[in-house]
């Protein structure tokens, strides 16, 4: 069991580093080479599907509101994100993606879909369910420690 544990631990560390490295490398080669990997993850957290407040996005990313404000300022200046005032309460500002932001969001999402498809390739339903259970266990551990 100890050798299996060591392998899984080392593999998770390497996979995490490799994913970040590949994302960074692909960003540099793309039309979106003006953003950093952290900005890409902020775009991903802002999401195409609902306009969230800065506080909601900061919480998702485990960032302080000030750090997120700086990131959003840069992304607005670069044309990826927009601040949207709510009609019902002009004090509430939500974040949304511009057309350019939605394009990079979709590209990032496509990369992750290909990665997961490759990860689950040739697994049967029981094996996939075991992986899902393991991931839920890991998520619970991370939630308890964040």
C-alpha positions, 0 to 999 in steps of 0.5 A, a space after each residue: 500500500 505504501 508504494 501505491 500511496 507514494 506513486 499516487 502522491 507523486 503522480 498528483 503533484 506532477 499532473 498538477 504541475 504539468 497541467 499548469 505548464 501546458 496551459 501556460 505554454 498553450 496560452 503563449 502560442 495562442 491569440 490570448 498570449 496577453 493574459 497569465 495563467 492566473 488571469 485565465 483561471 479568473 476568467 474561468 471562475 467568472 464563467 460565461 453562465 452567470 454574472 457574479 459579484 467580485 466577492 463571489 469570484 474572489 471566494 471561488 479563487 481563494 483570493 482577497 477582494 483587493 487581489 481580485 480587483 487588481 486582476 479584474 482591472 487588468 482583464 477589463 483593460 485587456 478586453 476580457 471582462 466587463 463590470 456590469 451594474 445592476 439596474 435594481 441596485 446600482 451599487 451592486 457590480 457583477 462581472 461578465 465576460 466580453 466576447 473575447 473573454 467568452 472565446 478564451 473561456 471556451 478554449 480553456 473549457 475545451 482543453 479540460 474536456 479533452 483532458 478528462 476524456 483522455 483520463 477516463 478513456 477505456 474505463 468502464 462504469 464501475 472504474 469511472 464511479 470509483 474515480 468520481 468517489 475518490 475525487 469527491 473524497 479529495 474535494 471534501 478534504 480540501 474543503 475542510 482544509 481551506 
